[in-house]
Structures are given as structure tokens and as C-alpha cells.
Amino acid sequence: VRGRGAVLNQMVEGLRQLASQNRASTSNLNAAAAEIRASAQEQAASVEEQFAAVQETAATVDEITHAGAQIGKRAQEVIATAQATAQTSSAGLRAVDETARAMDAIREQSEAVAENIVALSEKTQAIGEIIATVNDVSERTHLLALNAAIEAAAAGESGRSFAVVASEMKALADQAKEATAQVRAILGDIQRGINASVMLTEEAVKRVAVGKERTDTTHATIEEITARVQESVQTFQQIVASTNQQQLGIEQVMGALQNIRQASQQTAAGTRQVEAAAANLSELAGALLALAERYRL
């Protein structure tokens, strides 16, 4: 009986130790399950925050994409306007060149007219000199006719025919003198007209020179504007190219954010599964702990 009692005591002691170890293991399992659940909850919260941050970043990047698209569109509009301005400037340059050529032609024609007027003035002066000579001859003829008439009167009847000739010579001399006076008056009017034409031609040449100078200035200004417009077009083309590169980069970022968002969703789902498994494990550990308490010896 003693032997059996000793064996029974050993069995009870073994069961007591086993129950104690079971309670300790169950308690440790319960604590570990609680820690796993807490860690899973923290990880779930962190994943939610990360997902929210990714969503916010994606929204910001989307706004940047939209803004970049607007900038690119506006830059394209500016390029189109600048190109139209450049075409207008080119047309303006052609018009200015044509105006300059026309002014050069007017200047050449005005100078030719001035030369012709000067030549005409010289010829008029030569005619005036001839008229002066004719007038001098007519005066001398008039004087000779007068002297001849006096001599004819002194000769009496024999000088009558000579007196008639002298009278006709005097009449012709008077007509020549009157005609030369009229021609001289006409030449004076012509000379005054020539002088006025010379002055007007010189003024026209001066105005053409001023117009040519202004045309050259306008040409230089339009060329400068055209050059600046071309530079602006190149600058905006570079902006568009940079914007397009930026858009490509943003699209890549959006793709990466989409992958991160999907990974975050998958991580969140996995974390929720871990949290649920930890909760189940905690419940199981609690049940085991309660069951182990029932076998406390």
C-alpha cells in the first residue's frame, strides 16, 4: 500500500507540475497574443495613416499634373500667339523694305527732276541772254531807223523811198522790242516757277531722306521685335518640353503612388487578418488559461 501511495503521490506531483507549467505557458501565450494584437493594431493604424498620406500625396500630385497641363496649354497658346506675331513682324519687315525701296526710287526720281529743272533753268538763262541781245539789236535798229528817217527828210523828194524803208525798220524794231519784252516777262515767270520747283524738289528730297531714315529705324525696331519674339518662342518651347518631361515624371510618380496605395491596401488587409488571428489566439489562450485553472491541484 505504501508503494502504491508513493507512486500516486508522484503522479499527483507530476500532474501538479504539468498543470503549473501549462498555466505558465498559457499565460505567456495570452500575453504574447495580446502583444501581437496590440502590435497589429498599431501597424494597422500606421498603415491607415500611410494610406491617408499616400492618398493626400496622390491628390497633390494630381493637382500638380492638372496645373502642369494648364501651364503647357497656356504655353502652347503663347507660342501660337508669338508665332503669329513673328509672322506679322515678317510681313511688316517686307512692307518696310518695300516702302524703303519706293522711297529710294522717289529720291532718285526727285534728284533726276531736280537735275532737269536745273538744266532747264540754265537754258532759260541762256534764252534770256539771247533775248537781251535781240533787244539790244532792236534798240540799235530803232536808233538807225530814226537816223535814216532824219537823213531821208533832209534829202527831200529823193529820200522819200528811203524814209519809207526807215519807217518800216523802225516799226519792226518796235515790234521786236515789244516781243522781247513779252518773252522776257514770260521767261521771268518761267524762272520763278523753276525756282519754286527747285525749292519744292529739294524739300521733297529732304522729306524722302527723313522718311527713309525713319523707315530704317522702323525696320531695325521690327527686326529687334522679331528677334525677341523668336527668343520668346524658343523659351516657351523649352518650357513646354520641360513641362512634358515633368508630366512624364509625375505620371511615373502617380504610377508608383498607385502601387504604394495597392500595397498599403494589401498590407492593411493582411494586418486586419493578423489582428483577427491575434484576437482569436488571445481568446484561445484565455480559454486554455481558464481550463488550466480548473486543474489546479
C-alpha positions as CSV (number, residue, x, y, z in Angstrom):
1,V,0.0,0.0,0.0
2,R,2.8,2.3,0.8
3,G,4.4,1.7,-2.5
4,R,1.2,2.4,-4.3
5,G,0.7,5.6,-2.3
6,A,4.2,6.8,-3.2
7,V,3.5,6.2,-6.8
8,L,0.2,8.0,-6.5
9,N,1.9,10.9,-4.8
10,Q,4.5,11.1,-7.6
11,M,1.7,11.1,-10.2
12,V,-0.1,13.9,-8.4
13,E,3.1,15.9,-8.1
14,G,3.7,15.4,-11.8
15,L,0.2,16.5,-12.6
16,R,0.7,19.5,-10.4
17,Q,3.9,20.5,-12.1
18,L,2.3,19.9,-15.5
19,A,-0.7,22.0,-14.6
20,S,1.6,24.7,-13.3
21,Q,3.7,24.6,-16.5
22,N,0.5,24.6,-18.6
23,R,-0.8,27.7,-16.7
24,A,2.6,29.4,-17.2
25,S,2.7,28.6,-20.9
26,T,-0.9,29.6,-21.4
27,S,-0.3,32.9,-19.5
28,N,2.8,33.5,-21.7
29,L,0.7,32.7,-24.8
30,N,-2.0,35.0,-23.7
31,A,0.5,37.8,-23.1
32,A,2.1,37.1,-26.5
33,A,-1.3,37.1,-28.2
34,A,-2.1,40.4,-26.5
35,E,1.2,41.9,-27.7
36,I,0.7,40.6,-31.2
37,R,-2.8,42.1,-31.3
38,A,-1.6,45.4,-29.9
39,S,1.3,45.4,-32.5
40,A,-1.2,44.5,-35.2
41,Q,-3.5,47.4,-34.2
42,E,-0.5,49.8,-34.1
43,Q,0.6,48.5,-37.5
44,A,-3.0,48.8,-38.8
45,A,-3.1,52.4,-37.6
46,S,0.2,53.2,-39.1
47,V,-0.9,51.6,-42.4
48,E,-4.1,53.7,-42.3
49,E,-2.0,56.8,-41.8
50,Q,0.4,55.8,-44.6
51,F,-2.6,55.1,-46.8
52,A,-4.1,58.5,-46.0
53,A,-0.7,60.2,-46.6
54,V,-0.5,58.4,-50.0
55,Q,-4.0,59.5,-50.8
56,E,-3.2,63.1,-49.9
57,T,0.1,62.9,-51.9
58,A,-1.7,61.4,-54.9
59,A,-4.3,64.3,-54.7
60,T,-1.5,66.8,-54.6
61,V,0.4,65.2,-57.4
62,D,-2.9,65.1,-59.4
63,E,-3.3,68.9,-58.8
64,I,0.3,69.4,-59.9
65,T,-0.5,67.3,-63.0
66,H,-3.5,69.4,-63.7
67,A,-1.6,72.6,-63.2
68,G,1.2,71.4,-65.4
69,A,-1.3,70.6,-68.1
70,Q,-2.7,74.1,-67.8
71,I,0.8,75.6,-68.0
72,G,1.6,73.5,-71.0
73,K,-1.7,74.5,-72.7
74,R,-1.1,78.2,-71.9
75,A,2.5,78.0,-73.1
76,Q,1.2,76.5,-76.4
77,E,-1.2,79.4,-76.7
78,V,1.6,81.8,-76.1
79,I,3.7,80.1,-78.7
80,A,0.9,80.3,-81.2
81,T,0.4,84.0,-80.5
82,A,4.2,84.6,-80.6
83,Q,4.5,82.8,-83.9
84,A,1.6,84.8,-85.3
85,T,3.3,88.0,-84.0
86,A,6.5,86.8,-85.7
87,Q,4.7,86.3,-89.0
88,T,3.1,89.7,-88.7
89,S,6.5,91.2,-87.9
90,S,7.9,89.5,-91.0
91,A,5.1,90.9,-93.1
92,G,5.9,94.3,-91.5
93,L,9.5,93.9,-92.4
94,R,8.6,93.2,-96.0
95,A,6.3,96.2,-96.1
96,V,9.0,98.4,-94.6
97,D,11.5,97.1,-97.2
98,E,9.1,97.9,-100.0
99,T,8.5,101.3,-98.5
100,A,12.2,101.9,-98.3
101,R,12.7,100.8,-101.9
102,A,9.8,103.1,-103.0
103,M,11.4,106.0,-101.1
104,D,14.7,105.3,-102.8
105,A,13.0,105.4,-106.1
106,I,11.2,108.6,-105.2
107,R,14.5,110.1,-104.1
108,E,16.2,109.1,-107.3
109,Q,13.3,110.5,-109.4
110,S,13.3,113.7,-107.4
111,E,17.0,114.1,-107.8
112,A,16.6,113.5,-111.6
113,V,13.8,116.0,-111.7
114,A,16.0,118.5,-109.8
115,E,18.8,118.0,-112.3
116,N,16.4,118.5,-115.2
117,I,15.0,121.6,-113.6
118,V,18.5,123.0,-113.1
119,A,19.3,122.3,-116.7
120,L,16.0,124.0,-117.7
121,S,16.9,127.0,-115.6
122,E,20.3,127.2,-117.3
123,K,18.6,127.0,-120.7
124,T,16.2,129.7,-119.6
125,Q,19.0,131.9,-118.6
126,A,20.7,131.3,-122.0
127,I,17.4,132.3,-123.7
128,G,17.3,135.4,-121.5
129,E,20.7,136.3,-122.7
130,I,19.7,135.8,-126.3
131,I,16.6,138.0,-125.7
132,A,18.8,140.7,-124.2
133,T,20.9,140.6,-127.3
134,V,17.8,140.7,-129.6
135,N,16.5,143.6,-127.5
136,D,19.8,145.4,-127.9
137,V,19.8,144.8,-131.6
138,S,16.2,146.1,-131.9
139,E,17.1,149.3,-129.9
140,R,20.1,149.8,-132.3
141,T,17.8,149.2,-135.3
142,H,15.3,151.6,-133.9
143,L,18.1,154.2,-133.5
144,L,19.4,153.6,-137.0
145,A,15.8,153.8,-138.4
146,L,15.4,157.1,-136.6
147,N,18.7,158.4,-138.1
148,A,17.7,157.2,-141.5
149,A,14.4,159.0,-141.3
150,I,16.1,162.2,-140.4
151,E,18.5,161.8,-143.3
152,A,15.6,161.0,-145.7
153,A,13.8,164.1,-144.6
154,A,16.9,166.2,-145.3
155,A,17.2,164.6,-148.8
156,G,13.8,165.8,-149.8
157,E,11.9,164.1,-152.6
158,S,14.8,161.8,-153.4
159,G,14.9,160.4,-149.9
160,R,11.2,159.6,-149.7
161,S,11.6,155.9,-150.6
162,F,14.4,155.6,-148.1
163,A,12.2,157.2,-145.5
164,V,9.5,154.6,-146.1
165,V,12.1,151.8,-145.5
166,A,13.4,153.6,-142.4
167,S,9.8,153.8,-141.1
168,E,9.2,150.1,-141.7
169,M,12.6,149.3,-140.0
170,K,11.5,151.4,-137.0
171,A,8.2,149.6,-136.8
172,L,9.9,146.2,-137.0
173,A,12.4,147.3,-134.3
174,D,9.5,148.5,-132.1
175,Q,7.7,145.1,-132.6
176,A,10.9,143.2,-131.8
177,K,11.4,145.3,-128.7
178,E,7.8,144.7,-127.6
179,A,8.1,140.9,-128.4
180,T,11.3,140.7,-126.5
181,A,9.7,142.4,-123.5
182,Q,6.8,139.9,-123.6
183,V,9.3,137.0,-123.9
184,R,11.3,138.4,-121.0
185,A,8.2,138.6,-118.9
186,I,7.3,135.0,-119.8
187,L,10.9,133.9,-119.1
188,G,10.7,135.7,-115.7
189,D,7.5,133.7,-114.8
190,I,9.2,130.5,-116.0
191,Q,12.3,131.3,-114.0
192,R,10.2,131.9,-110.9
193,G,8.3,128.7,-111.5
194,I,11.6,126.9,-111.9
195,N,13.0,128.3,-108.7
196,A,9.8,127.3,-106.9
197,S,10.1,123.8,-108.4
198,V,13.7,123.6,-107.3
199,M,12.8,124.5,-103.8
200,L,9.9,122.0,-103.7
201,T,12.1,119.3,-105.2
202,E,14.8,120.0,-102.6
203,E,12.2,119.9,-99.9
204,A,10.8,116.6,-101.3
205,V,14.3,115.1,-101.3
206,K,14.8,116.2,-97.7
207,R,11.4,114.7,-96.7
208,V,12.2,111.5,-98.5
209,A,15.5,111.3,-96.7
210,V,13.8,111.8,-93.4
211,G,11.2,109.2,-94.3
212,K,14.0,106.8,-95.3
213,E,15.7,107.4,-92.0
214,R,12.5,106.7,-90.1
215,T,11.9,103.7,-92.3
216,D,15.3,102.3,-91.4
217,T,14.6,102.9,-87.7
218,T,11.3,101.1,-88.0
219,H,13.0,98.3,-89.9
220,A,15.6,97.9,-87.1
221,T,12.9,98.1,-84.4
222,I,10.8,95.4,-86.1
223,E,13.8,93.2,-86.6
224,E,14.6,93.6,-82.9
225,I,11.0,92.8,-82.0
226,T,11.1,89.8,-84.3
227,A,14.3,88.5,-82.7
228,R,12.8,88.9,-79.3
229,V,9.6,87.1,-80.3
230,Q,11.7,84.3,-81.7
231,E,13.6,84.1,-78.5
232,S,10.3,84.0,-76.6
233,V,9.1,81.2,-78.8
234,Q,12.2,79.2,-78.2
235,T,11.9,79.9,-74.4
236,F,8.3,78.8,-74.3
237,Q,9.1,75.7,-76.4
238,Q,11.7,74.9,-73.8
239,I,9.1,75.4,-71.1
240,V,6.7,73.1,-72.9
241,A,9.4,70.5,-73.3
242,S,10.3,70.8,-69.6
243,T,6.6,70.6,-68.7
244,N,6.1,67.5,-70.8
245,Q,9.1,65.9,-69.1
246,Q,7.6,66.9,-65.8
247,Q,4.3,65.4,-66.8
248,L,6.1,62.2,-67.6
249,G,7.8,62.2,-64.3
250,I,4.6,62.9,-62.5
251,E,2.9,60.1,-64.3
252,Q,5.6,57.8,-63.1
253,V,5.2,59.1,-59.6
254,M,1.4,58.6,-59.9
255,G,2.1,55.0,-61.0
256,A,4.4,54.5,-58.0
257,L,1.9,56.0,-55.7
258,Q,-0.8,53.7,-57.1
259,N,1.5,50.7,-56.5
260,I,2.1,52.0,-52.9
261,R,-1.6,52.5,-52.4
262,Q,-2.4,49.0,-53.6
263,A,0.4,47.7,-51.4
264,S,-0.9,49.7,-48.4
265,Q,-4.4,48.3,-49.0
266,Q,-3.0,44.7,-49.2
267,T,-0.9,45.4,-46.0
268,A,-4.0,46.8,-44.3
269,A,-5.9,43.7,-45.2
270,G,-3.1,41.5,-44.0
271,T,-2.8,43.5,-40.8
272,R,-6.5,43.1,-40.2
273,Q,-6.2,39.4,-40.7
274,V,-3.2,39.3,-38.3
275,E,-5.3,41.3,-35.8
276,A,-8.2,38.9,-36.1
277,A,-5.9,35.9,-35.7
278,A,-4.3,37.6,-32.7
279,A,-7.7,38.2,-31.2
280,N,-8.7,34.6,-31.8
281,L,-5.4,33.5,-30.4
282,S,-6.0,35.7,-27.3
283,E,-9.4,34.2,-26.9
284,L,-8.0,30.7,-27.2
285,A,-5.3,31.5,-24.7
286,G,-7.9,32.8,-22.3
287,A,-9.9,29.6,-22.7
288,L,-6.8,27.5,-22.1
289,L,-5.9,29.6,-19.1
290,A,-9.4,29.1,-17.7
291,L,-9.3,25.4,-18.4
292,A,-5.8,25.2,-16.8
293,E,-7.2,26.9,-13.6
294,R,-9.8,24.2,-13.4
295,Y,-7.0,21.6,-13.0
296,R,-5.2,23.5,-10.2
297,L,-4.2,20.7,-7.6
